[in-house]
């Protein structure tokens, strides 16, 4: 009987599988990284963009969410007294989701 030695790649694949690292998990991670890198980064957004990202109108977002949650104020900026209001995207998008999910009824 001839005993065949497992190849180096088979040994490595077995070790990785034992550690929970599979071809599928690596592909998924790479796909997520590529998707994230390809997406344009949004730094600021205004009421109109918030309304486009949710099923609510600008007035509802401003009256029912932004004015009732003082945390939004720290991320709000405007150019002059009557300038357009903008908010830092990353923290306020999370606040928006948190506010709707935690404070609105099912």
Steps between C-alpha positions, in 0.01 A plus 500: 500500500619846410425770753453841347601805697245781522611806312601818675192681372271226635663523841471878501135484390423252778666719763309808381169311500568384855546867593168592339659664198341372181520603139145635525578715807808645329300576184223664704751714691669610177163578340403714800832687489467568127139617541597732786799642309292562186225684684549877499554642845236745615632753750195720556132482418202733517128455571425423136751215497368369833150497349630309196660240729182447704127481426445829686468854371745774596250661738444174691872436532566851629198526734472144630865389510760776477329756727408235758850348522764748623782272383439612141592858590866419568542373142306784331680776309385789287665780308379816672176563680277418203727249327404149406511252788716190457583216736803275523383184323648210697382578854165652401405211274548270799303739722219508246470121492533473879234766557247340265559146626494587871251785529232423244227245552478172314 
